Amino acid sequence: MATISSIQEEIIEDFGMLDGDMEMTIGYVMELGEKLPELPAAYQTDENIVKGCQSKVWLHAKMEDDKVVYEADSNTAITKGLVSLLVRILSNQSPDDILNADLFFHERIGMNRFIGTQRSNGFKAMIKQMQIYALAMKAKIN
């Protein structure tokens, strides 16, 4: 099982191949979003919308074998790509690992250069919601 840090290192390596090219980076983020499995319509509800995002982002979490599994979707390509990165990093991890995670990949890939303030705030809201779900799952275990 890959750790949160090792998955982030893989992402940093992937983005490193783009050599900081803004257009290619945005295209790659959108491509990642396209690969994210579509969230079932049953989970595309108001209660699953991440508050604080300019775009609509739906986030659903469930427990499987003491690991939190996230599913997500968005109505915009870039935002869907951003949430897909978080799903890749935090899904299939224990609630404690998610709550104690040091998320550093976004700084190392220079994400703030291409997403702007509004999306940056939304990105932080996605992380916060994922942590809230992890905390809720942890409470169910204990």
Order of alpha helices (4+ residues) and beta strands (2+ residues): alpha-alpha-beta-beta-alpha-alpha-alpha-alpha
